[in-house]
Amino acid sequence: MVNLENWPLFVWTIADGLMCVPRTDVMTQTYEFQDALRHIDKTPQNGVYALIDAQRDLWWGR
């Protein structure tokens, strides 16, 4: 857990997709940046989301 609210930490990378840390299970179909954002938007799960490789998609406007 990453803070006083006991919210889980989710990390997205282009290589691994979106996963909950420290577990290694990946959320299915979240390897693409837009798919990860859709998943985050639709999930009722509160958490801290770190989008590690997002600058590539934000910079190029994908």
C-alpha positions in Angstrom: 0.0 0.0 0.0 1.3 3.4 -0.9 -0.3 5.9 1.4 -2.3 6.4 4.6 -5.5 5.6 2.7 -4.2 2.1 2.0 -4.8 2.5 -1.7 -2.9 0.0 -4.0 -0.2 1.1 -6.4 -0.8 0.4 -10.1 2.0 0.8 -12.6 1.7 0.9 -16.4 4.6 0.3 -18.8 4.4 -0.3 -22.5 6.3 -3.6 -21.9 4.1 -5.0 -19.1 0.8 -3.2 -19.3 -1.1 -2.2 -16.2 -0.3 -4.2 -13.0 -0.8 -3.9 -9.3 2.5 -3.7 -7.4 4.0 -5.7 -5.7 1.9 -8.4 -7.3 2.8 -9.3 -10.9 -0.6 -10.1 -12.4 -1.3 -7.8 -15.4 -4.8 -6.4 -16.1 -5.8 -8.0 -19.4 -5.7 -5.9 -22.6 -3.9 -2.9 -21.1 -0.7 -3.0 -23.0 -1.7 0.0 -25.2 -1.8 3.4 -23.5 -5.4 4.1 -24.6 -6.6 0.7 -23.3 -4.9 1.3 -19.9 -6.7 4.7 -19.6 -10.0 3.1 -20.5 -9.5 0.5 -17.8 -8.6 3.1 -15.2 -11.6 5.1 -16.1 -14.0 2.2 -15.9 -12.7 0.5 -12.7 -14.2 1.3 -9.3 -10.8 0.5 -7.7 -9.3 3.5 -6.0 -5.5 3.6 -6.2 -2.4 5.5 -7.2 -1.6 5.0 -10.9 1.9 5.5 -12.2 2.0 5.7 -16.1 5.7 5.1 -16.7 5.9 5.2 -20.5 3.1 7.7 -21.1 5.2 10.5 -22.4 5.7 8.6 -25.7 1.9 8.6 -26.3 1.3 12.1 -24.9 4.1 13.6 -26.9 3.2 12.0 -30.2 -0.5 12.5 -29.7 -1.6 8.9 -30.1 
